[in-house]
Amino acid sequence: MTRFLTKRNVLLLLTVLFFFIAWNRSINLLYGMFALLAATLVLAHALPRYSLRGVIASRSLPTTAFEGDLIDICIDVKNSSMTGRSMIEVVDAFPAAEPGAESPMTFIARLAGRRNRRYSFKLLCYKRGEYRIGPLALSSSYPLGISTARKEMTGSEVPLLVFPEVFDIVKLPLVSGSAAPMSGVEAASKAGGSEEFFGTREYRQGDSLRYIHWPSTARHSQLIVKEFEIRASVEVTIIIDLHRKSEIGEDKETTLEYAVKIAASTAKYSLDRSHTVQLVCLGKDECIIPAAKGFSQLALVLEALAKVRADGNITFPEAVNRASEMMRDGGSAVLVFSDSHLKSDQLPYSLNLLKARRIRPLCVVLDDKSFLKSENDKGECASPHGLLGDGIPSYRISRGTSLREVFAL
C-alpha cells in the first residue's frame, strides 16, 4: 500500500480530481487549480531529465585488491552544457563492500556550466571474490522530488578481483619425504655454497680455495674457509576441499573462507622460502596451478583462490588421490579439510597413498560444527591426533580462531 502513496501518485490523483470537479461544476477557480497541478506534474517529470542533460560521470579504481583493503575510488562528474545543473546524485554499485555500503552515493547540489567535479572516497573490500563493479549512474529528482530520472554511464561496469587475506606464518613443518629428510628452511652447511653467509670453519680437503677467509687464516695461522647456508627446497602441494556440501557457515565465517586464507598464507610462506608450490582445487571447474617458484607463482595462486567456490562433486579424499598423481616423490602436501572426513574410511587410504610416494602430509582440520549457526547443532568433535596416524603434523581450526596465533606456535 505504501508504494502507491507516493508524491507523484498523490499529485496525479489530485489533478484528475480537480479536473472532474471543475468540469462538473464549471467553476473557473477549480479549472485554475487543475491547470496549476497539471503544470506542476509536467515540470516534475521534465526538470529531472533536463537536469541530467549534458552531464556525464566516470569512475577510477584499482582492478585488484586484498580482502580487508581500503581502496581509493575517484568519481569525475562533467557538465558539458552552458547552464548549471542542480541536485544530482551519483550512484554506484560496489558488491565487494561490507554489508550496507554496497551502493555508495555522491550528492552534488549545484554543478555550474562547463565545469568538472572530482570526488574521492575509500571503500573496504569486505570479502575475497570476483566482482563486477557498476554500473555507475546519475539520478535527479530536481526540483520537487516527485519524479526521479536516472541515466546509466555506458561502459562503467568494470571487474574487480579481491584476493584472500594473507596472514604471516612463523613456522610450518614442511618436510621433504626423501631418504634424507630436511625441514623447509633447514640449513645444510657447506663451504662455497651459493646462499647466505653462514660462518667460518677449518679448511677440509676438497674445499675450494676461492672461499678461504684470509683475515681468519692469518689470525689462526691455518686455512679457514667461509661457510654458506644452502636451503633445502621442498615441493609443496596445497589441496582444499571444494565439494558442494563442504562449506559450512555464513558470510565470511565459513569453512571455505578459512581454508582459502590458510591456503593463500601457506603458499606465501613456502614461496618466500624458495620452495616450489602447486595448487590443486577440484571444484565444478578444475583449477590446477602447476608447481613453480617466485612472485609470479604467488600471483597465480592468489588469483585462483580468489575465485574458488565450493561447488564440486569430488570428495576430498578423491581429490587427494587425484592430486597425488601430480606430485613428485619426496614432496610435501598441505591438506585443508573439515573434520567430518576424519571418520571417513577413504581418508586413511589417501594419506597412506601419499606416504607410499614419500610425500609428507600436513593436515589442517576445520572444526565444521563450530561454524554451525545453531548452538544446538554443535557437539563434540573428533581430535585429529590419533585419527590421522602417527607422525602426521596437524592443526585444528575452529570458528573465531586467530589463524596468526595458531601458525605462530
Summary of the structure (lengths in Angstrom):
residues: 409
radius of gyration: 32.7
end to end distance: 60.4
largest distance: 126.6
contacts: 1260
relative contact order: 0.10
helix: 31%
strand: 31%
